[in-house]
């Protein structure tokens, strides 16, 4: 049986490319998602969620600075 927690070389490369998140970044992203989800207009809600899903991780962090 394989160890499910073993880090493969591909995973190691991907991990190195992920920027370091600060608590401020996590909280701001959570507030942004909560704001989107609280919108009563479903058209806007899904449009904004789609926009958010197309951002890469580095863009998400810099969005809140």
mmCIF file as Biopython writes it, N, C-alpha, C and O atoms, coordinates in Angstrom:
data_model
#
loop_
_atom_site.group_PDB
_atom_site.id
_atom_site.type_symbol
_atom_site.label_atom_id
_atom_site.label_alt_id
_atom_site.label_comp_id
_atom_site.label_asym_id
_atom_site.label_entity_id
_atom_site.label_seq_id
_atom_site.pdbx_PDB_ins_code
_atom_site.Cartn_x
_atom_site.Cartn_y
_atom_site.Cartn_z
_atom_site.occupancy
_atom_site.B_iso_or_equiv
_atom_site.auth_seq_id
_atom_site.auth_asym_id
_atom_site.pdbx_PDB_model_num
ATOM 1   N N  . UNK A ? 1  ? 0.848   -1.189 0.000   1.0 0.0 1  A 1 
ATOM 2   C CA . UNK A ? 1  ? 0.000   0.000  0.000   1.0 0.0 1  A 1 
ATOM 3   C C  . UNK A ? 1  ? 0.888   1.244  0.000   1.0 0.0 1  A 1 
ATOM 4   O O  . UNK A ? 1  ? 1.853   1.330  0.759   1.0 0.0 1  A 1 
ATOM 5   N N  . UNK A ? 2  ? 0.546   2.214  -0.869  1.0 0.0 2  A 1 
ATOM 6   C CA . UNK A ? 2  ? 1.318   3.451  -0.965  1.0 0.0 2  A 1 
ATOM 7   C C  . UNK A ? 2  ? 1.001   4.378  0.200   1.0 0.0 2  A 1 
ATOM 8   O O  . UNK A ? 2  ? -0.113  4.395  0.723   1.0 0.0 2  A 1 
ATOM 9   N N  . UNK A ? 3  ? 2.001   5.139  0.586   1.0 0.0 3  A 1 
ATOM 10  C CA . UNK A ? 3  ? 1.822   6.143  1.627   1.0 0.0 3  A 1 
ATOM 11  C C  . UNK A ? 3  ? 1.127   7.349  1.006   1.0 0.0 3  A 1 
ATOM 12  O O  . UNK A ? 3  ? 1.694   8.009  0.135   1.0 0.0 3  A 1 
ATOM 13  N N  . UNK A ? 4  ? -0.095  7.642  1.444   1.0 0.0 4  A 1 
ATOM 14  C CA . UNK A ? 4  ? -0.854  8.747  0.858   1.0 0.0 4  A 1 
ATOM 15  C C  . UNK A ? 4  ? -0.265  10.112 1.181   1.0 0.0 4  A 1 
ATOM 16  O O  . UNK A ? 4  ? -0.626  11.104 0.548   1.0 0.0 4  A 1 
ATOM 17  N N  . UNK A ? 5  ? 0.630   10.177 2.148   1.0 0.0 5  A 1 
ATOM 18  C CA . UNK A ? 5  ? 1.219   11.453 2.531   1.0 0.0 5  A 1 
ATOM 19  C C  . UNK A ? 5  ? 2.593   11.680 1.914   1.0 0.0 5  A 1 
ATOM 20  O O  . UNK A ? 5  ? 3.249   12.682 2.198   1.0 0.0 5  A 1 
ATOM 21  N N  . UNK A ? 6  ? 3.022   10.757 1.077   1.0 0.0 6  A 1 
ATOM 22  C CA . UNK A ? 6  ? 4.317   10.891 0.431   1.0 0.0 6  A 1 
ATOM 23  C C  . UNK A ? 6  ? 4.251   12.017 -0.601  1.0 0.0 6  A 1 
ATOM 24  O O  . UNK A ? 6  ? 3.327   12.071 -1.414  1.0 0.0 6  A 1 
ATOM 25  N N  . UNK A ? 7  ? 5.227   12.905 -0.562  1.0 0.0 7  A 1 
ATOM 26  C CA . UNK A ? 7  ? 5.256   14.031 -1.494  1.0 0.0 7  A 1 
ATOM 27  C C  . UNK A ? 7  ? 6.020   13.602 -2.736  1.0 0.0 7  A 1 
ATOM 28  O O  . UNK A ? 7  ? 7.193   13.238 -2.665  1.0 0.0 7  A 1 
ATOM 29  N N  . UNK A ? 8  ? 5.345   13.650 -3.865  1.0 0.0 8  A 1 
ATOM 30  C CA . UNK A ? 8  ? 5.965   13.277 -5.130  1.0 0.0 8  A 1 
ATOM 31  C C  . UNK A ? 8  ? 6.782   14.457 -5.648  1.0 0.0 8  A 1 
ATOM 32  O O  . UNK A ? 8  ? 6.589   15.585 -5.193  1.0 0.0 8  A 1 
ATOM 33  N N  . UNK A ? 9  ? 7.686   14.218 -6.586  1.0 0.0 9  A 1 
ATOM 34  C CA . UNK A ? 9  ? 8.461   15.343 -7.148  1.0 0.0 9  A 1 
ATOM 35  C C  . UNK A ? 9  ? 7.580   16.426 -7.765  1.0 0.0 9  A 1 
ATOM 36  O O  . UNK A ? 9  ? 7.887   17.613 -7.649  1.0 0.0 9  A 1 
ATOM 37  N N  . UNK A ? 10 ? 6.487   16.027 -8.420  1.0 0.0 10 A 1 
ATOM 38  C CA . UNK A ? 10 ? 5.579   17.018 -9.022  1.0 0.0 10 A 1 
ATOM 39  C C  . UNK A ? 10 ? 4.929   17.866 -7.929  1.0 0.0 10 A 1 
ATOM 40  O O  . UNK A ? 10 ? 4.804   19.082 -8.077  1.0 0.0 10 A 1 
ATOM 41  N N  . UNK A ? 11 ? 4.517   17.228 -6.837  1.0 0.0 11 A 1 
ATOM 42  C CA . UNK A ? 11 ? 3.901   17.962 -5.733  1.0 0.0 11 A 1 
ATOM 43  C C  . UNK A ? 11 ? 4.898   18.930 -5.112  1.0 0.0 11 A 1 
ATOM 44  O O  . UNK A ? 11 ? 4.527   20.032 -4.710  1.0 0.0 11 A 1 
ATOM 45  N N  . UNK A ? 12 ? 6.151   18.525 -5.034  1.0 0.0 12 A 1 
ATOM 46  C CA . UNK A ? 12 ? 7.184   19.372 -4.438  1.0 0.0 12 A 1 
ATOM 47  C C  . UNK A ? 12 ? 7.365   20.651 -5.267  1.0 0.0 12 A 1 
ATOM 48  O O  . UNK A ? 12 ? 7.483   21.743 -4.713  1.0 0.0 12 A 1 
ATOM 49  N N  . UNK A ? 13 ? 7.385   20.507 -6.587  1.0 0.0 13 A 1 
ATOM 50  C CA . UNK A ? 13 ? 7.525   21.667 -7.470  1.0 0.0 13 A 1 
ATOM 51  C C  . UNK A ? 13 ? 6.316   22.588 -7.326  1.0 0.0 13 A 1 
ATOM 52  O O  . UNK A ? 13 ? 6.466   23.807 -7.250  1.0 0.0 13 A 1 
ATOM 53  N N  . UNK A ? 14 ? 5.125   22.005 -7.289  1.0 0.0 14 A 1 
ATOM 54  C CA . UNK A ? 14 ? 3.913   22.815 -7.150  1.0 0.0 14 A 1 
ATOM 55  C C  . UNK A ? 14 ? 3.899   23.554 -5.819  1.0 0.0 14 A 1 
ATOM 56  O O  . UNK A ? 14 ? 3.485   24.711 -5.756  1.0 0.0 14 A 1 
ATOM 57  N N  . UNK A ? 15 ? 4.348   22.892 -4.755  1.0 0.0 15 A 1 
ATOM 58  C CA . UNK A ? 15 ? 4.367   23.513 -3.434  1.0 0.0 15 A 1 
ATOM 59  C C  . UNK A ? 15 ? 5.308   24.709 -3.412  1.0 0.0 15 A 1 
ATOM 60  O O  . UNK A ? 15 ? 5.020   25.714 -2.762  1.0 0.0 15 A 1 
ATOM 61  N N  . UNK A ? 16 ? 6.432   24.606 -4.117  1.0 0.0 16 A 1 
ATOM 62  C CA . UNK A ? 16 ? 7.403   25.702 -4.145  1.0 0.0 16 A 1 
ATOM 63  C C  . UNK A ? 16 ? 6.867   26.915 -4.899  1.0 0.0 16 A 1 
ATOM 64  O O  . UNK A ? 16 ? 7.318   28.035 -4.659  1.0 0.0 16 A 1 
ATOM 65  N N  . UNK A ? 17 ? 5.915   26.712 -5.805  1.0 0.0 17 A 1 
ATOM 66  C CA . UNK A ? 17 ? 5.368   27.812 -6.596  1.0 0.0 17 A 1 
ATOM 67  C C  . UNK A ? 17 ? 4.197   28.516 -5.915  1.0 0.0 17 A 1 
ATOM 68  O O  . UNK A ? 17 ? 3.720   29.535 -6.413  1.0 0.0 17 A 1 
ATOM 69  N N  . UNK A ? 18 ? 3.732   27.993 -4.796  1.0 0.0 18 A 1 
ATOM 70  C CA . UNK A ? 18 ? 2.613   28.602 -4.086  1.0 0.0 18 A 1 
ATOM 71  C C  . UNK A ? 18 ? 3.147   29.700 -3.170  1.0 0.0 18 A 1 
ATOM 72  O O  . UNK A ? 18 ? 4.045   29.456 -2.363  1.0 0.0 18 A 1 
ATOM 73  N N  . UNK A ? 19 ? 2.601   30.898 -3.292  1.0 0.0 19 A 1 
ATOM 74  C CA . UNK A ? 19 ? 3.070   31.980 -2.415  1.0 0.0 19 A 1 
ATOM 75  C C  . UNK A ? 19 ? 2.644   31.737 -0.975  1.0 0.0 19 A 1 
ATOM 76  O O  . UNK A ? 19 ? 1.700   30.994 -0.706  1.0 0.0 19 A 1 
ATOM 77  N N  . UNK A ? 20 ? 3.345   32.366 -0.071  1.0 0.0 20 A 1 
ATOM 78  C CA . UNK A ? 20 ? 3.018   32.223 1.342   1.0 0.0 20 A 1 
ATOM 79  C C  . UNK A ? 20 ? 1.846   33.134 1.684   1.0 0.0 20 A 1 
ATOM 80  O O  . UNK A ? 20 ? 1.877   34.330 1.393   1.0 0.0 20 A 1 
ATOM 81  N N  . UNK A ? 21 ? 0.816   32.569 2.301   1.0 0.0 21 A 1 
ATOM 82  C CA . UNK A ? 21 ? -0.367  33.329 2.681   1.0 0.0 21 A 1 
ATOM 83  C C  . UNK A ? 21 ? -0.208  33.842 4.099   1.0 0.0 21 A 1 
ATOM 84  O O  . UNK A ? 21 ? 0.289   33.134 4.975   1.0 0.0 21 A 1 
ATOM 85  N N  . UNK A ? 22 ? -0.629  35.067 4.317   1.0 0.0 22 A 1 
ATOM 86  C CA . UNK A ? 22 ? -0.681  35.625 5.667   1.0 0.0 22 A 1 
ATOM 87  C C  . UNK A ? 22 ? -2.118  35.510 6.153   1.0 0.0 22 A 1 
ATOM 88  O O  . UNK A ? 22 ? -3.037  35.335 5.353   1.0 0.0 22 A 1 
ATOM 89  N N  . UNK A ? 23 ? -2.313  35.610 7.465   1.0 0.0 23 A 1 
ATOM 90  C CA . UNK A ? 23 ? -3.672  35.544 7.997   1.0 0.0 23 A 1 
ATOM 91  C C  . UNK A ? 23 ? -4.537  36.631 7.395   1.0 0.0 23 A 1 
ATOM 92  O O  . UNK A ? 23 ? -5.719  36.413 7.130   1.0 0.0 23 A 1 
ATOM 93  N N  . UNK A ? 24 ? -3.958  37.802 7.176   1.0 0.0 24 A 1 
ATOM 94  C CA . UNK A ? 24 ? -4.691  38.925 6.582   1.0 0.0 24 A 1 
ATOM 95  C C  . UNK A ? 24 ? -5.241  38.528 5.209   1.0 0.0 24 A 1 
ATOM 96  O O  . UNK A ? 24 ? -6.382  38.850 4.881   1.0 0.0 24 A 1 
ATOM 97  N N  . UNK A ? 25 ? -4.423  37.823 4.402   1.0 0.0 25 A 1 
ATOM 98  C CA . UNK A ? 25 ? -4.854  37.390 3.070   1.0 0.0 25 A 1 
ATOM 99  C C  . UNK A ? 25 ? -6.014  36.404 3.160   1.0 0.0 25 A 1 
ATOM 100 O O  . UNK A ? 25 ? -6.980  36.502 2.404   1.0 0.0 25 A 1 
ATOM 101 N N  . UNK A ? 26 ? -5.914  35.466 4.078   1.0 0.0 26 A 1 
ATOM 102 C CA . UNK A ? 26 ? -6.955  34.444 4.245   1.0 0.0 26 A 1 
ATOM 103 C C  . UNK A ? 26 ? -8.271  35.085 4.687   1.0 0.0 26 A 1 
ATOM 104 O O  . UNK A ? 26 ? -9.336  34.754 4.167   1.0 0.0 26 A 1 
ATOM 105 N N  . UNK A ? 27 ? -8.187  35.996 5.641   1.0 0.0 27 A 1 
ATOM 106 C CA . UNK A ? 27 ? -9.389  36.672 6.147   1.0 0.0 27 A 1 
ATOM 107 C C  . UNK A ? 27 ? -10.023 37.527 5.056   1.0 0.0 27 A 1 
ATOM 108 O O  . UNK A ? 27 ? -11.242 37.506 4.882   1.0 0.0 27 A 1 
ATOM 109 N N  . UNK A ? 28 ? -9.209  38.278 4.321   1.0 0.0 28 A 1 
ATOM 110 C CA . UNK A ? 28 ? -9.744  39.127 3.251   1.0 0.0 28 A 1 
ATOM 111 C C  . UNK A ? 28 ? -10.395 38.310 2.147   1.0 0.0 28 A 1 
ATOM 112 O O  . UNK A ? 28 ? -11.434 38.704 1.617   1.0 0.0 28 A 1 
ATOM 113 N N  . UNK A ? 29 ? -9.798  37.177 1.795   1.0 0.0 29 A 1 
ATOM 114 C CA . UNK A ? 29 ? -10.398 36.316 0.776   1.0 0.0 29 A 1 
ATOM 115 C C  . UNK A ? 29 ? -11.714 35.731 1.290   1.0 0.0 29 A 1 
ATOM 116 O O  . UNK A ? 29 ? -12.683 35.633 0.537   1.0 0.0 29 A 1 
ATOM 117 N N  . UNK A ? 30 ? -11.755 35.345 2.555   1.0 0.0 30 A 1 
ATOM 118 C CA . UNK A ? 30 ? -12.986 34.835 3.151   1.0 0.0 30 A 1 
ATOM 119 C C  . UNK A ? 30 ? -14.088 35.886 3.150   1.0 0.0 30 A 1 
ATOM 120 O O  . UNK A ? 30 ? -15.246 35.576 2.868   1.0 0.0 30 A 1 
ATOM 121 N N  . UNK A ? 31 ? -13.732 37.121 3.464   1.0 0.0 31 A 1 
ATOM 122 C CA . UNK A ? 31 ? -14.712 38.206 3.450   1.0 0.0 31 A 1 
ATOM 123 C C  . UNK A ? 31 ? -15.221 38.478 2.034   1.0 0.0 31 A 1 
ATOM 124 O O  . UNK A ? 31 ? -16.402 38.763 1.836   1.0 0.0 31 A 1 
ATOM 125 N N  . UNK A ? 32 ? -14.326 38.389 1.060   1.0 0.0 32 A 1 
ATOM 126 C CA . UNK A ? 32 ? -14.730 38.592 -0.337  1.0 0.0 32 A 1 
ATOM 127 C C  . UNK A ? 32 ? -15.727 37.512 -0.759  1.0 0.0 32 A 1 
ATOM 128 O O  . UNK A ? 32 ? -16.750 37.817 -1.373  1.0 0.0 32 A 1 
ATOM 129 N N  . UNK A ? 33 ? -15.432 36.254 -0.433  1.0 0.0 33 A 1 
ATOM 130 C CA . UNK A ? 33 ? -16.329 35.149 -0.781  1.0 0.0 33 A 1 
ATOM 131 C C  . UNK A ? 33 ? -17.669 35.307 -0.056  1.0 0.0 33 A 1 
ATOM 132 O O  . UNK A ? 33 ? -18.725 35.098 -0.654  1.0 0.0 33 A 1 
ATOM 133 N N  . UNK A ? 34 ? -17.630 35.673 1.225   1.0 0.0 34 A 1 
ATOM 134 C CA . UNK A ? 34 ? -18.872 35.862 1.990   1.0 0.0 34 A 1 
ATOM 135 C C  . UNK A ? 34 ? -19.718 36.980 1.389   1.0 0.0 34 A 1 
ATOM 136 O O  . UNK A ? 34 ? -20.942 36.876 1.323   1.0 0.0 34 A 1 
ATOM 137 N N  . UNK A ? 35 ? -19.059 38.040 0.956   1.0 0.0 35 A 1 
ATOM 138 C CA . UNK A ? 35 ? -19.771 39.147 0.322   1.0 0.0 35 A 1 
ATOM 139 C C  . UNK A ? 35 ? -20.448 38.690 -0.965  1.0 0.0 35 A 1 
ATOM 140 O O  . UNK A ? 35 ? -21.601 39.032 -1.226  1.0 0.0 35 A 1 
ATOM 141 N N  . UNK A ? 36 ? -19.726 37.921 -1.758  1.0 0.0 36 A 1 
ATOM 142 C CA . UNK A ? 36 ? -20.293 37.407 -3.012  1.0 0.0 36 A 1 
ATOM 143 C C  . UNK A ? 36 ? -21.481 36.502 -2.721  1.0 0.0 36 A 1 
ATOM 144 O O  . UNK A ? 36 ? -22.529 36.631 -3.353  1.0 0.0 36 A 1 
ATOM 145 N N  . UNK A ? 37 ? -21.326 35.585 -1.768  1.0 0.0 37 A 1 
ATOM 146 C CA . UNK A ? 37 ? -22.390 34.624 -1.475  1.0 0.0 37 A 1 
ATOM 147 C C  . UNK A ? 37 ? -23.627 35.273 -0.867  1.0 0.0 37 A 1 
ATOM 148 O O  . UNK A ? 37 ? -24.725 34.727 -0.972  1.0 0.0 37 A 1 
ATOM 149 N N  . UNK A ? 38 ? -23.463 36.432 -0.232  1.0 0.0 38 A 1 
ATOM 150 C CA . UNK A ? 38 ? -24.610 37.096 0.396   1.0 0.0 38 A 1 
ATOM 151 C C  . UNK A ? 38 ? -25.418 37.920 -0.606  1.0 0.0 38 A 1 
ATOM 152 O O  . UNK A ? 38 ? -26.485 38.430 -0.266  1.0 0.0 38 A 1 
ATOM 153 N N  . UNK A ? 39 ? -24.925 38.053 -1.825  1.0 0.0 39 A 1 
ATOM 154 C CA . UNK A ? 39 ? -25.656 38.803 -2.859  1.0 0.0 39 A 1 
ATOM 155 C C  . UNK A ? 39 ? -26.949 38.065 -3.203  1.0 0.0 39 A 1 
ATOM 156 O O  . UNK A ? 39 ? -26.927 36.869 -3.491  1.0 0.0 39 A 1 
ATOM 157 N N  . UNK A ? 40 ? -28.055 38.770 -3.172  1.0 0.0 40 A 1 
ATOM 158 C CA . UNK A ? 40 ? -29.354 38.144 -3.444  1.0 0.0 40 A 1 
ATOM 159 C C  . UNK A ? 40 ? -29.596 37.944 -4.937  1.0 0.0 40 A 1 
ATOM 160 O O  . UNK A ? 40 ? -30.424 37.124 -5.331  1.0 0.0 40 A 1 
ATOM 161 N N  . UNK A ? 41 ? -28.879 38.689 -5.759  1.0 0.0 41 A 1 
ATOM 162 C CA . UNK A ? 41 ? -29.021 38.553 -7.209  1.0 0.0 41 A 1 
ATOM 163 C C  . UNK A ? 41 ? -28.135 37.389 -7.674  1.0 0.0 41 A 1 
ATOM 164 O O  . UNK A ? 41 ? -26.910 37.504 -7.713  1.0 0.0 41 A 1 
ATOM 165 N N  . UNK A ? 42 ? -28.774 36.275 -8.024  1.0 0.0 42 A 1 
ATOM 166 C CA . UNK A ? 42 ? -28.014 35.080 -8.401  1.0 0.0 42 A 1 
ATOM 167 C C  . UNK A ? 42 ? -27.137 35.300 -9.627  1.0 0.0 42 A 1 
ATOM 168 O O  . UNK A ? 42 ? -26.057 34.717 -9.725  1.0 0.0 42 A 1 
ATOM 169 N N  . UNK A ? 43 ? -27.585 36.127 -10.557 1.0 0.0 43 A 1 
ATOM 170 C CA . UNK A ? 43 ? -26.789 36.384 -11.757 1.0 0.0 43 A 1 
ATOM 171 C C  . UNK A ? 43 ? -25.450 37.017 -11.372 1.0 0.0 43 A 1 
ATOM 172 O O  . UNK A ? 43 ? -24.397 36.588 -11.846 1.0 0.0 43 A 1 
ATOM 173 N N  . UNK A ? 44 ? -25.494 38.032 -10.518 1.0 0.0 44 A 1 
ATOM 174 C CA . UNK A ? 44 ? -24.262 38.683 -10.056 1.0 0.0 44 A 1 
ATOM 175 C C  . UNK A ? 44 ? -23.417 37.732 -9.218  1.0 0.0 44 A 1 
ATOM 176 O O  . UNK A ? 44 ? -22.192 37.705 -9.338  1.0 0.0 44 A 1 
ATOM 177 N N  . UNK A ? 45 ? -24.079 36.954 -8.372  1.0 0.0 45 A 1 
ATOM 178 C CA . UNK A ? 45 ? -23.371 36.031 -7.495  1.0 0.0 45 A 1 
ATOM 179 C C  . UNK A ? 45 ? -22.534 35.047 -8.309  1.0 0.0 45 A 1 
ATOM 180 O O  . UNK A ? 45 ? -21.346 34.864 -8.046  1.0 0.0 45 A 1 
ATOM 181 N N  . UNK A ? 46 ? -23.163 34.419 -9.296  1.0 0.0 46 A 1 
ATOM 182 C CA . UNK A ? 46 ? -22.454 33.414 -10.081 1.0 0.0 46 A 1 
ATOM 183 C C  . UNK A ? 46 ? -21.410 34.033 -10.999 1.0 0.0 46 A 1 
ATOM 184 O O  . UNK A ? 46 ? -20.373 33.425 -11.267 1.0 0.0 46 A 1 
ATOM 185 N N  . UNK A ? 47 ? -21.679 35.233 -11.478 1.0 0.0 47 A 1 
ATOM 186 C CA . UNK A ? 47 ? -20.702 35.950 -12.301 1.0 0.0 47 A 1 
ATOM 187 C C  . UNK A ? 47 ? -19.451 36.254 -11.468 1.0 0.0 47 A 1 
ATOM 188 O O  . UNK A ? 47 ? -18.328 36.038 -11.924 1.0 0.0 47 A 1 
ATOM 189 N N  . UNK A ? 48 ? -19.655 36.756 -10.249 1.0 0.0 48 A 1 
ATOM 190 C CA . UNK A ? 48 ? -18.525 37.089 -9.383  1.0 0.0 48 A 1 
ATOM 191 C C  . UNK A ? 48 ? -17.761 35.840 -8.937  1.0 0.0 48 A 1 
ATOM 192 O O  . UNK A ? 48 ? -16.532 35.864 -8.859  1.0 0.0 48 A 1 
ATOM 193 N N  . UNK A ? 49 ? -18.477 34.751 -8.644  1.0 0.0 49 A 1 
ATOM 194 C CA . UNK A ? 49 ? -17.799 33.502 -8.277  1.0 0.0 49 A 1 
ATOM 195 C C  . UNK A ? 49 ? -16.991 32.963 -9.444  1.0 0.0 49 A 1 
ATOM 196 O O  . UNK A ? 49 ? -15.888 32.448 -9.261  1.0 0.0 49 A 1 
ATOM 197 N N  . UNK A ? 50 ? -17.545 33.083 -10.652 1.0 0.0 50 A 1 
ATOM 198 C CA . UNK A ? 50 ? -16.811 32.641 -11.846 1.0 0.0 50 A 1 
ATOM 199 C C  . UNK A ? 50 ? -15.548 33.473 -12.017 1.0 0.0 50 A 1 
ATOM 200 O O  . UNK A ? 50 ? -14.482 32.921 -12.287 1.0 0.0 50 A 1 
ATOM 201 N N  . UNK A ? 51 ? -15.648 34.796 -11.864 1.0 0.0 51 A 1 
ATOM 202 C CA . UNK A ? 51 ? -14.499 35.696 -11.969 1.0 0.0 51 A 1 
ATOM 203 C C  . UNK A ? 51 ? -13.433 35.306 -10.942 1.0 0.0 51 A 1 
ATOM 204 O O  . UNK A ? 51 ? -12.244 35.247 -11.255 1.0 0.0 51 A 1 
ATOM 205 N N  . UNK A ? 52 ? -13.878 35.043 -9.719  1.0 0.0 52 A 1 
ATOM 206 C CA . UNK A ? 52 ? -12.948 34.679 -8.653  1.0 0.0 52 A 1 
ATOM 207 C C  . UNK A ? 52 ? -12.257 33.351 -8.949  1.0 0.0 52 A 1 
ATOM 208 O O  . UNK A ? 52 ? -11.075 33.186 -8.646  1.0 0.0 52 A 1 
ATOM 209 N N  . UNK A ? 53 ? -12.980 32.412 -9.533  1.0 0.0 53 A 1 
ATOM 210 C CA . UNK A ? 53 ? -12.397 31.099 -9.822  1.0 0.0 53 A 1 
ATOM 211 C C  . UNK A ? 53 ? -11.352 31.160 -10.926 1.0 0.0 53 A 1 
ATOM 212 O O  . UNK A ? 53 ? -10.521 30.257 -11.029 1.0 0.0 53 A 1 
ATOM 213 N N  . UNK A ? 54 ? -11.370 32.193 -11.749 1.0 0.0 54 A 1 
ATOM 214 C CA . UNK A ? 54 ? -10.409 32.310 -12.850 1.0 0.0 54 A 1 
ATOM 215 C C  . UNK A ? 54 ? -9.104  32.978 -12.431 1.0 0.0 54 A 1 
ATOM 216 O O  . UNK A ? 54 ? -8.134  32.972 -13.190 1.0 0.0 54 A 1 
ATOM 217 N N  . UNK A ? 55 ? -9.073  33.545 -11.247 1.0 0.0 55 A 1 
ATOM 218 C CA . UNK A ? 55 ? -7.849  34.192 -10.750 1.0 0.0 55 A 1 
ATOM 219 C C  . UNK A ? 55 ? -6.856  33.135 -10.294 1.0 0.0 55 A 1 
ATOM 220 O O  . UNK A ? 55 ? -7.243  32.110 -9.732  1.0 0.0 55 A 1 
ATOM 221 N N  . UNK A ? 56 ? -5.568  33.388 -10.539 1.0 0.0 56 A 1 
ATOM 222 C CA . UNK A ? 56 ? -4.583  32.467 -9.973  1.0 0.0 56 A 1 
ATOM 223 C C  . UNK A ? 56 ? -4.259  32.900 -8.546  1.0 0.0 56 A 1 
ATOM 224 O O  . UNK A ? 56 ? -4.618  34.001 -8.131  1.0 0.0 56 A 1 
ATOM 225 N N  . UNK A ? 57 ? -3.596  32.051 -7.816  1.0 0.0 57 A 1 
ATOM 226 C CA . UNK A ? 57 ? -3.366  32.286 -6.385  1.0 0.0 57 A 1 
ATOM 227 C C  . UNK A ? 57 ? -2.624  33.590 -6.128  1.0 0.0 57 A 1 
ATOM 228 O O  . UNK A ? 57 ? -2.979  34.336 -5.216  1.0 0.0 57 A 1 
ATOM 229 N N  . UNK A ? 58 ? -1.606  33.867 -6.917  1.0 0.0 58 A 1 
ATOM 230 C CA . UNK A ? 58 ? -0.833  35.089 -6.686  1.0 0.0 58 A 1 
ATOM 231 C C  . UNK A ? 58 ? -1.685  36.334 -6.906  1.0 0.0 58 A 1 
ATOM 232 O O  . UNK A ? 58 ? -1.516  37.329 -6.201  1.0 0.0 58 A 1 
ATOM 233 N N  . UNK A ? 59 ? -2.594  36.291 -7.871  1.0 0.0 59 A 1 
ATOM 234 C CA . UNK A ? 59 ? -3.492  37.424 -8.102  1.0 0.0 59 A 1 
ATOM 235 C C  . UNK A ? 59 ? -4.457  37.609 -6.941  1.0 0.0 59 A 1 
ATOM 236 O O  . UNK A ? 59 ? -4.791  38.740 -6.588  1.0 0.0 59 A 1 
ATOM 237 N N  . UNK A ? 60 ? -4.907  36.513 -6.344  1.0 0.0 60 A 1 
ATOM 238 C CA . UNK A ? 60 ? -5.839  36.619 -5.223  1.0 0.0 60 A 1 
ATOM 239 C C  . UNK A ? 60 ? -5.213  37.334 -4.046  1.0 0.0 60 A 1 
ATOM 240 O O  . UNK A ? 60 ? -5.870  38.129 -3.374  1.0 0.0 60 A 1 
ATOM 241 N N  . UNK A ? 61 ? -3.944  37.055 -3.793  1.0 0.0 61 A 1 
ATOM 242 C CA . UNK A ? 61 ? -3.268  37.712 -2.673  1.0 0.0 61 A 1 
ATOM 243 C C  . UNK A ? 61 ? -3.089  39.203 -2.951  1.0 0.0 61 A 1 
ATOM 244 O O  . UNK A ? 61 ? -3.364  40.034 -2.085  1.0 0.0 61 A 1 
ATOM 245 N N  . UNK A ? 62 ? -2.633  39.542 -4.152  1.0 0.0 62 A 1 
ATOM 246 C CA . UNK A ? 62 ? -2.364  40.953 -4.444  1.0 0.0 62 A 1 
ATOM 247 C C  . UNK A ? 62 ? -3.641  41.767 -4.600  1.0 0.0 62 A 1 
ATOM 248 O O  . UNK A ? 62 ? -3.591  42.995 -4.528  1.0 0.0 62 A 1 
ATOM 249 N N  . UNK A ? 63 ? -4.772  41.124 -4.809  1.0 0.0 63 A 1 
ATOM 250 C CA . UNK A ? 63 ? -6.040  41.825 -4.933  1.0 0.0 63 A 1 
ATOM 251 C C  . UNK A ? 63 ? -6.376  42.592 -3.659  1.0 0.0 63 A 1 
ATOM 252 O O  . UNK A ? 63 ? -7.026  43.636 -3.713  1.0 0.0 63 A 1 
ATOM 253 N N  . UNK A ? 64 ? -5.938  42.079 -2.520  1.0 0.0 64 A 1 
ATOM 254 C CA . UNK A ? 64 ? -6.338  42.653 -1.236  1.0 0.0 64 A 1 
ATOM 255 C C  . UNK A ? 64 ? -5.285  43.564 -0.631  1.0 0.0 64 A 1 
ATOM 256 O O  . UNK A ? 64 ? -5.507  44.097 0.456   1.0 0.0 64 A 1 
ATOM 257 N N  . UNK A ? 65 ? -4.157  43.765 -1.281  1.0 0.0 65 A 1 
ATOM 258 C CA . UNK A ? 65 ? -3.112  44.605 -0.691  1.0 0.0 65 A 1 
ATOM 259 C C  . UNK A ? 65 ? -3.377  46.070 -0.929  1.0 0.0 65 A 1 
ATOM 260 O O  . UNK A ? 65 ? -2.594  46.917 -0.499  1.0 0.0 65 A 1 
#
